[in-house]
Amino acid sequence: MRELHARFQIGVVAALVALALASDAAATVKKVSVTATVRAGTFAALTVAVAPRAECKITVTYGGVRARAAGLGPKSGGRIKWRWRVGAKAPAGAARAVVRCGGSGSLRVAFRVSRSAPPPPLPGPGRLIDVGGYRLYLDCAGSGSPTIVLESGFGAPGASLPPSSGWRTLGPALSAETRVCAYDRAGLGASDSRPAGHRGTSSLLATELRALLRNGGIEPPYVFYGPSIGAFFALSHLAHWQDPTEIAGFVFGDAAGCVTICSGGTFELVDLDVTGAASLGSRPVIALTSTEPEIGAGLAARSSNAFWIEAAPGVGHHLSEEAPQFVAEAIRLVVGAVRSGGSLPPCAETQLPALGGHCR
């Protein structure tokens, strides 16, 4: 009787071993995910599903040479992930991973190794911030409220400019008093391009900028400085902003080139429609002019709390480069009026005439 029982136990063990071997022999391996292209010196990953669970081994080759890297050891399970660093000297081109599980289950996966240069460094201390599947570059300095937002003209990045440019001197001149932010619109400077086929409409431009500021932690209210065509970008934002009360004031620098509807043409794929900004209410507004006094006067007339002033004789269209102190002082005046909730002082009682300006 004992002999019969022993034979029975041996038979059970043998059957279990046979089942295990059968399981190994019948293992199937399916790719779950793989890094399709990986740059040499960075990490690749491969995830497989194994049924039934089994021990799996992986072999990775670049250009026919077997890779030896931490993370490529054997693993067991039903869902297995390998993650390893591709060698900095790995050759560019086709690469292969071969996975073998159990007795005969196997999988061959192709991927590519790239040796392209890493993305260029950002032009300054700013950040790339997601605005809906693509990123815009935002560069801010200082702290306080309201935030000054510097807008640029067609095809011109607002933040990716040399620090020595007159445009870039406004940030250092004003950041000791409040927060100042410049940014690059989509497709300009350090910002990502919009998805293919997406032209920049007024509504999209306003949505992008509001998302950029909010996602960057820059709370309203905002004061815009818009020189030349940048004045009409700023007005376009107001006309299409989700909550227009967040935009508290404007300084226009020799506004030109649009007035109501205009297109960026070959400079930048954008279309501006500012017909919804015919009235600026009681927002503080200062229009600085040099070559375009009529447009400046018309913009100042849109607000009940505004004035316009001509720059000193000889100062041309590019006010922020030719007269940065003049521009900075005008912005200070609007910031002060937003903070107090009151009116701008009369033009003649400001520092602008002492900086060469002629009140009109």
Secondary structure, 3 states (H helix, E strand, C coil): CHHHHHHHHHHHHHHHHHHHHHHHHCCEEEEEEECCEEECCCEEEEEEEEEEEEEEEEEEEECCEECCCCCCCCEEEEEEEEEEECCCCCCCEEEEEEEEECCCEEEEEEEEEECCCCCCCCCCCCEEEECCCCEEEEEEECCCCCEEEECCCCCCCCCCCCCCCHHHHHHHHHCCCCCEEEEECCCCCCCCCCCCCCCECHHHHHHHHHHHHHHCCCCCCEEEEEECCHHHHHHHHHHHCCCHHHEEEEEEECCCCCCCEEECCCCCCEEEECHHHCCCEEEEEEEEECCCHHHHHHHHCCEEEEEEEECCCCCCCCHHHHCHHHHHHHHHHHHHHHHHCCCCCCHHHCCCHHHCCEEC
